[in-house]
Amino acid sequence: MFDLPRAAAMIIKRLNAHGHQAYAVGGCVRDSLLGIRPNDWDICTSALPEEMQAIFRDQHVVETGLKHGTLTVVIDHEPYEVTTFRVDGEYTDHRHPDAVTFVTDVREDLARRDFTVNAMAYHPETGLVDAFGGQEDLVAGVIRCVGEPERRFDEDALRILRALRFASTYGFSIEEHTAQAVHTLKATLHGVAAERIRVELGKLLCGKGVGRILRDYHDVITTVLPQLAPMVGFEQHTPFHRYDVWEHTVRGVEAVPPSEVLRLTMLLHDSGKPAAFTMDDNGVGHAHGHQKISRQIAEEVLTALRVDNATHDLVLTLVECHDWPLSTERTLLKRRLNKFGEEALWQLIDVQRADAMGKGTLTVEEIESRIGTIRKALQELIDSKPCVTLKDLAVRGGDLIQVGVGKGKAIGQCLDYLLTEVMAERLDNDRETLLSAAKRWKLEELG
């Protein structure tokens, strides 16, 4: 169950040899008990910071946060945070303790932590220290605050999103009193930095329990993303959709592969529908132009979250184009490859599958059959190495200059013409064929 890295075991052993307690603590203990390989290993100890510095003077040590008792020991290029047992003072900024007091009892240190499943420590010889029922909550699949939920969330408002994130990641429920405090104190999230919200939201969206969290805690989600509030409960009044906009969105998020790009896309793809909504004389709802409004909302959200440029641009493209027609027709697929590129086109197919799943008007079998045929056709097209970009053409600008097409703007226009004709399969991607077509284009277009 516990497979401590050699370096983590060495750190604990060396601290013990100098008369100090030391344990692996927090997320690495939680994940080990769940049978998940931890991403990193944190150590807590009774040793004071200056004692740790002396003990590890022969190692690469980074003074990560000495006033809070933390330093990082780097062994074989892997960092291990080592922190002195402590209790926290007041959190006047609702994020960080104003001061800490070092203590000698690991249980006092565990008592300051956020959730019971994160408040466990492990020693390779003496075993597990679990003073707050964390192991029991892991077995039950419950996220529960250590002590009073209101106090834990008042100390650090980000813990509200962390509760949702852990519940989503592991498919857990949130204990009743903890859940009540989440709803009650959600407004304190306004004081949390956008970068921290983005990290927690991204992990939340990619969790296996994301659907339940988005349904049960939409008030929290729309606190940090107020642009999405109009979607909740907004009826679509159309035979093409069985659910309101928020439920459709939630089902779409659940149905797409768990990557941040795809899940953000599904969260935002129909965000413009309430603003675009109209109802005709027959009582049928329409949302013409919602794609562009959704893109505008998505841009506002992604900018506020300060996502990286690559994620920002790709999500905006997928949101605006989420319902562009796709079929097995080769020339259409070539145009889509030209527009999106191979990776993004596969993602667009995933988005359209999830969108269809979220409508509730077709069977899973019908959707999978249609999407499967498109995927097969696209793979066959890609395998044939089609010409879908200028770099795929059998001629270059210099070739066109040599045959007298011209220079500058005319070269670009001619290359675009040739690519269009090749993708439409009206011309073969052959050097001589393209040069002949270029000469004809010059005569027709330039005179």
KETIMI-784338 format. One line per field, with one value per residue (C-alpha): residue number from 1; residue in three letters; x, y, z. Coordinates in Angstrom, 3 decimals, decimal comma. Layout:
# KETIMI-784338
resi: (NUM:...)
resn: (Ala:...)
x: (X:...)
y: (Y:...)
z: (Z:...)
//
This chain:
# KETIMI-784338
resi: (1:2:3:4:5:6:7:8:9:10:11:12:13:14:15:16:17:18:19:20:21:22:23:24:25:26:27:28:29:30:31:32:33:34:35:36:37:38:39:40:41:42:43:44:45:46:47:48:49:50:51:52:53:54:55:56:57:58:59:60:61:62:63:64:65:66:67:68:69:70:71:72:73:74:75:76:77:78:79:80:81:82:83:84:85:86:87:88:89:90:91:92:93:94:95:96:97:98:99:100:101:102:103:104:105:106:107:108:109:110:111:112:113:114:115:116:117:118:119:120:121:122:123:124:125:126:127:128:129:130:131:132:133:134:135:136:137:138:139:140:141:142:143:144:145:146:147:148:149:150:151:152:153:154:155:156:157:158:159:160:161:162:163:164:165:166:167:168:169:170:171:172:173:174:175:176:177:178:179:180:181:182:183:184:185:186:187:188:189:190:191:192:193:194:195:196:197:198:199:200:201:202:203:204:205:206:207:208:209:210:211:212:213:214:215:216:217:218:219:220:221:222:223:224:225:226:227:228:229:230:231:232:233:234:235:236:237:238:239:240:241:242:243:244:245:246:247:248:249:250:251:252:253:254:255:256:257:258:259:260:261:262:263:264:265:266:267:268:269:270:271:272:273:274:275:276:277:278:279:280:281:282:283:284:285:286:287:288:289:290:291:292:293:294:295:296:297:298:299:300:301:302:303:304:305:306:307:308:309:310:311:312:313:314:315:316:317:318:319:320:321:322:323:324:325:326:327:328:329:330:331:332:333:334:335:336:337:338:339:340:341:342:343:344:345:346:347:348:349:350:351:352:353:354:355:356:357:358:359:360:361:362:363:364:365:366:367:368:369:370:371:372:373:374:375:376:377:378:379:380:381:382:383:384:385:386:387:388:389:390:391:392:393:394:395:396:397:398:399:400:401:402:403:404:405:406:407:408:409:410:411:412:413:414:415:416:417:418:419:420:421:422:423:424:425:426:427:428:429:430:431:432:433:434:435:436:437:438:439:440:441:442:443:444:445:446:447)
resn: (Met:Phe:Asp:Leu:Pro:Arg:Ala:Ala:Ala:Met:Ile:Ile:Lys:Arg:Leu:Asn:Ala:His:Gly:His:Gln:Ala:Tyr:Ala:Val:Gly:Gly:Cys:Val:Arg:Asp:Ser:Leu:Leu:Gly:Ile:Arg:Pro:Asn:Asp:Trp:Asp:Ile:Cys:Thr:Ser:Ala:Leu:Pro:Glu:Glu:Met:Gln:Ala:Ile:Phe:Arg:Asp:Gln:His:Val:Val:Glu:Thr:Gly:Leu:Lys:His:Gly:Thr:Leu:Thr:Val:Val:Ile:Asp:His:Glu:Pro:Tyr:Glu:Val:Thr:Thr:Phe:Arg:Val:Asp:Gly:Glu:Tyr:Thr:Asp:His:Arg:His:Pro:Asp:Ala:Val:Thr:Phe:Val:Thr:Asp:Val:Arg:Glu:Asp:Leu:Ala:Arg:Arg:Asp:Phe:Thr:Val:Asn:Ala:Met:Ala:Tyr:His:Pro:Glu:Thr:Gly:Leu:Val:Asp:Ala:Phe:Gly:Gly:Gln:Glu:Asp:Leu:Val:Ala:Gly:Val:Ile:Arg:Cys:Val:Gly:Glu:Pro:Glu:Arg:Arg:Phe:Asp:Glu:Asp:Ala:Leu:Arg:Ile:Leu:Arg:Ala:Leu:Arg:Phe:Ala:Ser:Thr:Tyr:Gly:Phe:Ser:Ile:Glu:Glu:His:Thr:Ala:Gln:Ala:Val:His:Thr:Leu:Lys:Ala:Thr:Leu:His:Gly:Val:Ala:Ala:Glu:Arg:Ile:Arg:Val:Glu:Leu:Gly:Lys:Leu:Leu:Cys:Gly:Lys:Gly:Val:Gly:Arg:Ile:Leu:Arg:Asp:Tyr:His:Asp:Val:Ile:Thr:Thr:Val:Leu:Pro:Gln:Leu:Ala:Pro:Met:Val:Gly:Phe:Glu:Gln:His:Thr:Pro:Phe:His:Arg:Tyr:Asp:Val:Trp:Glu:His:Thr:Val:Arg:Gly:Val:Glu:Ala:Val:Pro:Pro:Ser:Glu:Val:Leu:Arg:Leu:Thr:Met:Leu:Leu:His:Asp:Ser:Gly:Lys:Pro:Ala:Ala:Phe:Thr:Met:Asp:Asp:Asn:Gly:Val:Gly:His:Ala:His:Gly:His:Gln:Lys:Ile:Ser:Arg:Gln:Ile:Ala:Glu:Glu:Val:Leu:Thr:Ala:Leu:Arg:Val:Asp:Asn:Ala:Thr:His:Asp:Leu:Val:Leu:Thr:Leu:Val:Glu:Cys:His:Asp:Trp:Pro:Leu:Ser:Thr:Glu:Arg:Thr:Leu:Leu:Lys:Arg:Arg:Leu:Asn:Lys:Phe:Gly:Glu:Glu:Ala:Leu:Trp:Gln:Leu:Ile:Asp:Val:Gln:Arg:Ala:Asp:Ala:Met:Gly:Lys:Gly:Thr:Leu:Thr:Val:Glu:Glu:Ile:Glu:Ser:Arg:Ile:Gly:Thr:Ile:Arg:Lys:Ala:Leu:Gln:Glu:Leu:Ile:Asp:Ser:Lys:Pro:Cys:Val:Thr:Leu:Lys:Asp:Leu:Ala:Val:Arg:Gly:Gly:Asp:Leu:Ile:Gln:Val:Gly:Val:Gly:Lys:Gly:Lys:Ala:Ile:Gly:Gln:Cys:Leu:Asp:Tyr:Leu:Leu:Thr:Glu:Val:Met:Ala:Glu:Arg:Leu:Asp:Asn:Asp:Arg:Glu:Thr:Leu:Leu:Ser:Ala:Ala:Lys:Arg:Trp:Lys:Leu:Glu:Glu:Leu:Gly)
x: (0,000:2,790:5,749:7,908:10,545:14,068:14,725:11,609:12,489:16,043:14,767:12,537:15,281:17,870:15,496:14,722:18,433:18,859:16,116:13,196:9,790:9,089:6,248:4,999:1,880:-1,126:-1,938:0,709:-0,801:-4,326:-3,436:-1,391:-4,389:-6,510:-3,997:-2,988:0,678:1,390:2,782:4,921:5,812:5,658:7,289:6,350:8,723:9,310:12,678:12,877:13,931:17,468:17,812:16,673:19,199:21,976:20,780:20,619:23,617:25,122:22,022:20,619:18,201:15,822:14,496:10,901:9,200:11,302:8,961:6,268:8,735:9,139:12,234:12,661:15,262:16,155:17,444:18,089:16,356:13,139:11,873:10,624:8,964:9,827:7,804:8,010:4,915:2,943:-0,340:-1,565:-2,463:-5,182:-5,952:-6,802:-6,493:-8,597:-5,728:-2,547:-1,858:-0,456:1,952:2,630:3,683:5,941:4,818:6,138:2,987:2,088:-1,597:-1,610:-0,168:-2,817:-5,573:-4,856:-5,362:-8,365:-10,041:-9,848:-8,587:-5,639:-4,977:-3,131:0,559:2,557:5,804:7,341:7,913:5,127:2,407:-0,535:-1,456:-5,149:-6,645:-9,702:-11,156:-9,576:-9,205:-12,847:-13,913:-11,779:-13,562:-16,950:-16,045:-16,631:-14,948:-15,249:-13,548:-11,251:-13,089:-15,619:-16,187:-16,977:-13,654:-11,688:-13,251:-13,015:-9,287:-8,752:-11,574:-9,816:-10,645:-14,229:-13,128:-10,691:-13,601:-15,425:-12,255:-11,490:-15,114:-15,040:-11,609:-12,398:-16,135:-16,788:-19,706:-19,299:-20,359:-23,546:-22,110:-19,126:-21,503:-23,664:-20,608:-19,551:-22,873:-22,960:-19,432:-19,135:-18,949:-15,556:-14,162:-14,227:-11,022:-9,090:-6,568:-7,729:-4,718:-5,615:-9,247:-8,162:-6,025:-8,803:-11,489:-9,414:-8,927:-12,587:-13,765:-11,545:-12,795:-14,945:-17,577:-17,807:-21,480:-22,720:-20,569:-21,807:-25,407:-25,278:-22,917:-23,830:-24,193:-20,503:-19,429:-21,397:-19,890:-16,435:-17,828:-20,848:-21,091:-22,588:-25,412:-28,067:-27,643:-28,947:-32,561:-32,886:-35,412:-34,729:-38,268:-37,062:-37,595:-33,832:-33,041:-34,535:-32,851:-32,336:-29,088:-27,233:-28,234:-27,319:-23,969:-23,331:-24,108:-21,802:-18,982:-19,496:-19,461:-16,224:-12,760:-11,257:-8,866:-9,007:-9,424:-12,362:-14,108:-13,756:-15,134:-18,205:-18,715:-18,738:-20,034:-23,679:-23,093:-24,480:-27,851:-29,779:-28,678:-29,484:-32,832:-36,003:-39,323:-41,362:-45,149:-45,374:-43,718:-40,453:-37,232:-34,268:-30,764:-29,502:-26,020:-25,357:-22,013:-20,462:-21,977:-20,667:-17,218:-17,420:-18,446:-15,751:-13,132:-14,233:-14,118:-10,769:-9,197:-10,468:-9,032:-5,743:-5,388:-2,364:-2,535:-2,676:-5,624:-7,326:-7,128:-8,093:-11,097:-12,377:-12,102:-13,894:-16,630:-17,389:-17,234:-18,731:-21,643:-19,928:-21,173:-19,113:-19,633:-17,714:-17,403:-13,699:-13,621:-15,470:-13,070:-10,158:-11,555:-11,926:-8,351:-7,224:-9,188:-8,454:-5,441:-5,476:-5,371:-8,064:-10,318:-10,229:-11,136:-14,006:-15,382:-15,191:-17,048:-19,794:-20,231:-20,546:-22,933:-25,167:-25,028:-26,113:-29,210:-30,984:-32,871:-30,843:-29,786:-26,189:-26,050:-27,221:-24,672:-21,776:-22,651:-22,604:-19,481:-17,765:-18,237:-16,829:-13,820:-13,183:-13,457:-11,114:-8,517:-8,638:-8,209:-5,249:-3,648:-3,793:-1,627:-3,910:-2,844:-4,635:-2,054:0,218:3,255:1,635:1,444:3,861:4,885:6,252:6,173:9,530:8,171:5,343:7,733:9,805:6,786:5,840:2,861:4,223:5,489:4,215:0,449:-0,199:1,915:-0,096:-3,383:-2,319:-1,114:-4,439:-6,283:-4,213:-4,732:-8,485:-8,614:-6,492:-8,598:-11,742:-10,055:-10,400:-6,622:-4,051:-1,246:1,345:4,034:3,401:-0,380:-0,161:2,233:-0,081:-3,036:-1,050:-0,384:-4,087:-4,926:-2,581:-4,254:-7,759:-7,128:-4,373:-4,894)
y: (0,000:2,432:2,548:5,376:6,570:5,847:9,558:10,111:7,123:8,471:11,880:10,303:7,949:10,724:12,935:10,002:9,317:12,869:12,345:13,889:12,530:12,482:11,256:11,300:13,467:14,725:13,901:11,208:9,281:9,761:8,576:5,627:4,413:4,735:2,708:5,732:6,527:9,925:12,730:13,990:13,159:15,734:15,197:16,691:16,617:17,811:19,256:23,036:24,735:25,473:21,859:20,601:22,848:21,352:17,783:18,161:20,446:17,907:18,035:20,624:22,524:25,298:27,658:27,411:29,123:29,132:31,376:28,739:25,957:24,640:23,830:21,640:18,911:18,098:14,559:13,135:16,216:15,413:17,956:16,849:19,472:19,071:21,106:21,484:20,438:23,637:25,227:28,250:31,687:33,964:34,066:37,740:37,544:34,325:32,576:32,437:32,330:35,570:33,525:29,915:28,251:25,219:22,221:18,756:16,640:15,458:15,327:19,064:19,555:17,311:19,217:22,383:20,671:21,073:17,665:14,410:12,520:14,939:14,859:11,564:10,836:7,672:6,259:3,217:1,496:2,693:2,963:5,348:8,292:9,020:11,145:12,428:9,421:10,068:6,407:5,781:8,709:7,383:4,035:5,785:8,170:11,344:14,757:16,156:19,147:18,643:20,308:23,056:23,560:27,255:27,836:25,847:27,764:31,127:30,494:29,774:30,352:28,313:25,236:25,610:24,849:22,228:20,393:20,363:19,395:16,405:15,244:15,468:13,881:10,825:10,648:11,304:13,041:16,024:15,543:17,410:20,080:20,631:20,999:23,479:25,606:25,448:26,985:29,487:30,837:30,707:34,505:34,452:32,993:36,507:37,184:34,256:34,862:33,896:31,651:29,539:29,276:28,195:25,337:23,995:24,457:22,656:19,646:19,732:19,688:16,715:14,632:11,543:13,042:16,358:15,948:15,694:18,643:20,896:19,976:20,207:23,188:25,333:28,267:27,929:27,541:30,638:32,564:32,247:32,268:34,612:34,696:31,186:31,974:32,627:29,035:27,466:26,396:28,122:26,099:25,726:25,020:22,999:19,402:19,161:19,462:17,494:19,488:23,080:24,771:23,968:20,290:19,965:21,560:19,253:16,187:17,467:17,955:14,417:12,974:14,514:13,062:14,505:17,101:20,706:22,037:19,787:20,192:23,972:23,894:21,944:24,130:27,240:26,080:27,084:29,902:32,378:30,670:32,640:35,934:34,710:33,107:33,942:32,106:31,900:32,066:28,296:28,407:26,917:28,345:29,406:30,601:31,934:33,348:31,860:30,531:33,982:35,125:31,948:32,762:36,263:34,873:32,203:34,837:36,822:33,719:32,455:35,887:36,211:32,775:33,774:30,559:30,094:31,360:27,925:26,800:30,178:30,107:26,462:26,637:29,777:28,066:24,928:26,933:29,067:26,146:23,422:22,772:23,183:20,449:17,268:14,250:11,477:13,508:13,776:17,335:18,624:16,788:18,296:21,778:21,024:19,749:22,948:25,061:23,224:20,987:17,290:17,450:20,109:18,358:15,161:17,321:18,925:15,448:14,694:17,949:17,128:13,659:15,130:17,831:15,162:13,110:16,157:16,780:13,611:13,191:10,403:7,031:6,396:3,805:6,327:8,889:6,418:5,053:8,502:9,680:6,363:6,653:10,200:9,119:6,226:8,464:11,037:8,404:6,965:10,453:11,202:7,874:8,886:11,947:14,524:17,975:20,341:23,080:25,208:23,262:20,102:21,553:20,169:23,717:26,726:30,446:30,351:27,887:30,269:33,193:31,158:30,488:34,164:34,274:37,433:38,426:39,462:39,367:37,519:34,559:34,187:34,436:31,831:29,402:29,760:29,055:25,949:24,623:25,148:23,266:20,393:20,028:20,011:17,279:19,300:19,278:16,602:17,622:17,204:19,762:19,986:19,992:22,801:24,908:24,619:25,603:28,542:29,833:29,601:31,375:34,221:34,660:34,587:36,589:39,026:39,312)
z: (0,000:0,964:-1,372:-0,073:-2,514:-1,356:-0,829:1,300:3,456:3,825:4,964:7,609:8,765:9,066:11,058:13,363:13,797:15,098:17,686:15,802:14,817:11,092:8,899:5,355:5,490:3,571:-0,022:-0,432:2,482:1,142:-2,351:-1,065:0,938:-2,215:-4,216:-6,280:-6,904:-5,286:-7,421:-4,557:-0,976:1,817:5,194:8,559:11,514:15,051:13,943:13,807:10,556:11,757:12,923:9,508:7,796:9,892:9,374:5,573:5,121:2,699:0,449:-1,905:0,327:-0,796:1,860:0,655:3,592:6,722:8,731:8,242:8,982:5,449:3,457:0,394:0,191:-3,426:-3,975:-7,434:-8,876:-6,957:-4,377:-0,952:1,217:4,889:7,388:11,144:13,136:13,652:14,590:12,669:13,968:12,625:8,902:8,480:4,683:4,539:2,739:4,852:8,577:9,997:12,091:13,058:16,287:16,121:18,202:19,012:18,600:15,108:16,086:16,725:13,254:11,668:13,487:11,444:8,090:5,809:5,416:7,324:4,274:4,135:7,884:8,153:8,647:8,011:9,362:7,649:11,007:13,308:10,663:10,275:12,493:11,911:14,685:12,778:10,967:7,597:6,718:7,581:5,384:2,531:2,740:2,892:0,067:2,082:2,146:5,684:7,271:10,223:13,121:12,377:8,622:9,023:10,742:8,161:5,262:7,023:7,466:3,784:1,312:-1,372:0,708:-0,519:-4,069:-2,813:-1,179:-4,516:-6,345:-4,111:-4,254:-8,053:-8,463:-6,354:-6,964:-3,253:-1,566:0,759:4,374:5,300:7,604:5,313:2,343:4,242:5,017:1,353:0,322:3,178:2,745:-1,039:-1,311:0,420:-2,798:-4,258:-2,389:-3,873:-6,662:-10,140:-10,710:-7,674:-8,761:-12,228:-10,838:-8,610:-11,266:-13,883:-11,614:-10,567:-14,180:-14,989:-12,057:-12,432:-10,130:-11,956:-12,890:-9,324:-8,244:-11,071:-10,285:-6,496:-6,243:-9,226:-6,819:-5,937:-9,570:-10,592:-7,674:-9,241:-12,810:-12,629:-16,422:-16,256:-13,821:-16,537:-17,772:-14,564:-15,018:-18,417:-20,434:-24,157:-25,429:-28,407:-29,516:-30,117:-26,413:-23,541:-20,760:-19,667:-20,650:-17,411:-17,334:-21,007:-20,216:-17,264:-19,352:-22,068:-19,585:-18,303:-21,820:-23,092:-22,316:-19,103:-20,491:-19,283:-22,824:-23,648:-20,315:-20,383:-23,924:-22,869:-19,813:-22,004:-25,388:-24,828:-22,351:-24,885:-25,305:-22,661:-24,231:-27,757:-26,896:-28,793:-29,039:-32,233:-32,591:-32,164:-28,788:-30,087:-28,710:-30,839:-29,997:-33,308:-33,050:-29,646:-30,858:-31,139:-27,847:-26,210:-27,559:-26,081:-22,687:-22,915:-23,643:-20,597:-18,397:-19,676:-19,372:-15,804:-14,988:-16,630:-18,568:-20,794:-24,367:-25,997:-23,870:-24,318:-28,118:-28,544:-26,233:-27,984:-31,366:-30,191:-28,464:-31,500:-33,935:-31,726:-34,082:-37,432:-39,793:-39,940:-42,162:-43,870:-47,079:-47,968:-49,239:-46,195:-43,871:-45,804:-45,251:-41,551:-41,373:-43,050:-40,554:-37,312:-37,816:-36,989:-33,182:-32,823:-35,355:-33,291:-30,304:-32,216:-32,912:-29,181:-28,495:-30,983:-29,514:-26,020:-27,264:-28,760:-25,567:-23,605:-25,702:-24,593:-27,860:-29,490:-28,150:-27,234:-30,024:-32,611:-31,507:-31,348:-34,786:-36,411:-34,624:-35,277:-39,026:-38,989:-36,963:-39,325:-42,386:-40,869:-39,968:-43,479:-44,907:-42,625:-43,514:-47,192:-46,349:-47,997:-49,092:-46,698:-46,051:-48,195:-47,045:-48,458:-51,974:-54,554:-55,526:-53,654:-54,200:-55,960:-58,508:-59,357:-59,744:-62,201:-64,434:-64,443:-62,064:-60,509:-57,097:-53,670:-53,154:-56,424:-55,271:-52,070:-53,917:-56,453:-53,786:-51,960:-55,208:-55,902:-52,366:-52,623:-55,908:-54,615:-51,445:-53,599:-55,676:-58,861:-59,250:-58,490:-56,135:-58,864:-59,700:-63,430:-62,996:-60,460:-62,539:-65,535:-63,352:-61,991:-65,502:-66,331:-63,060:-64,019:-67,373:-65,858:-62,684:-63,631:-67,377)
//
